[in-house]
């Protein structure tokens, strides 16, 4: 990876590349990129965990919820998951669908990583699924698009405000192969347009990530969805939250062997890189592409509205060591104030429908 980075940096103007180009290379290079390598990334043998790794409850609950929405809205049962990782969410979803719902289902997975596509095929062998490398390969459909921690892994630019002026933080490399940052005057028109449209208030000496790639992803989702619902599970901040002092240095982080790394120039190609998303811009860019906001809930609030407490009621077991009790503890971990879900939001958007929030949470 260092040799490849040296090549693209040395052939770039001023011998510098943007953080977006750096992240794109170290995460998504077809052979050398972190997500593309044939090695575990999620779970105890990887670098990070996701909600679906805690329990199968998440996927099973989403299956029931999607089923009720299909009944309510008459949407066809077509479910498209973008960035399915190891396939654990899909496995839980599909098991619940065929165990308790039983109607025909078209499950589409969009996954760029060859390693994860292989893992998905192994795990989901009993089920009929369709795998695609990118959204451009998916035929337009009506139904639901779901993603969990997709937008936080997209490449971002990094800017700072110094002496009242914006600079872009670029990445260079010494002759010895050491990566470094260098600040340059901000001339990227896409970033300038994003700042003007977003109305972000950026304070002096504040560092922040600019997600130019986000709009392209939203546009691609809208293009493939004729009518239906888009569900985005991720962590991020509103415009107002970005002004809080604790976010002054931005949110770009690496995760390596379950340790958070502040300097994402370390371990290139061997480390996950993530950033908090801009919720207000996710909503606004959605509106630009016919995706209307239905609701934005903390994940624990969403799970409660979707009926997760019924799972506790229906599966009580006094034996604390039983599988049922373990499952119930996992449910509680998803809804407790100190749990993982309080850091996540579920943004629900609609296209071609006239629904209100109550319409998608049927008792």
HELIX and SHEET records of a PDB file:
HELIX    1   1 UNK A    2  UNK A   10  1                                   9    
HELIX    2   2 UNK A   13  UNK A   15  5                                   3    
HELIX    3   3 UNK A   19  UNK A   28  1                                  10    
HELIX    4   4 UNK A   34  UNK A   36  5                                   3    
HELIX    5   5 UNK A   51  UNK A   54  1                                   4    
HELIX    6   6 UNK A   57  UNK A   73  1                                  17    
HELIX    7   7 UNK A   88  UNK A   96  1                                   9    
HELIX    8   8 UNK A   97  UNK A  101  3                                   5    
HELIX    9   9 UNK A  114  UNK A  123  1                                  10    
HELIX   10  10 UNK A  135  UNK A  137  5                                   3    
HELIX   11  11 UNK A  151  UNK A  153  5                                   3    
HELIX   12  12 UNK A  189  UNK A  198  1                                  10    
HELIX   13  13 UNK A  212  UNK A  224  1                                  13    
HELIX   14  14 UNK A  239  UNK A  242  1                                   4    
HELIX   15  15 UNK A  245  UNK A  247  5                                   3    
HELIX   16  16 UNK A  279  UNK A  288  1                                  10    
HELIX   17  17 UNK A  299  UNK A  305  1                                   7    
HELIX   18  18 UNK A  308  UNK A  314  1                                   7    
HELIX   19  19 UNK A  323  UNK A  335  1                                  13    
HELIX   20  20 UNK A  340  UNK A  343  5                                   4    
HELIX   21  21 UNK A  357  UNK A  360  5                                   4    
SHEET    1   A 4 UNK A  17  UNK A  18  0                                        
SHEET    2   A 4 UNK A 165  UNK A 173 -1                                        
SHEET    3   A 4 UNK A 157  UNK A 162 -1                                        
SHEET    4   A 4 UNK A 207  UNK A 210 -1                                        
SHEET    1   B 3 UNK A  17  UNK A  18  0                                        
SHEET    2   B 3 UNK A 165  UNK A 173 -1                                        
SHEET    3   B 3 UNK A 179  UNK A 185 -1                                        
SHEET    1   C 7 UNK A 129  UNK A 132  0                                        
SHEET    2   C 7 UNK A 106  UNK A 110  1                                        
SHEET    3   C 7 UNK A  78  UNK A  82  1                                        
SHEET    4   C 7 UNK A 141  UNK A 148  1                                        
SHEET    5   C 7 UNK A 225  UNK A 234  1                                        
SHEET    6   C 7 UNK A 345  UNK A 351 -1                                        
SHEET    7   C 7 UNK A 292  UNK A 298 -1                                        
SHEET    1   D 2 UNK A 236  UNK A 237  0                                        
SHEET    2   D 2 UNK A 277  UNK A 278  1                                        
SHEET    1   E 3 UNK A 259  UNK A 261  0                                        
SHEET    2   E 3 UNK A 253  UNK A 256 -1                                        
SHEET    3   E 3 UNK A 272  UNK A 274 -1                                        
END                                                                             
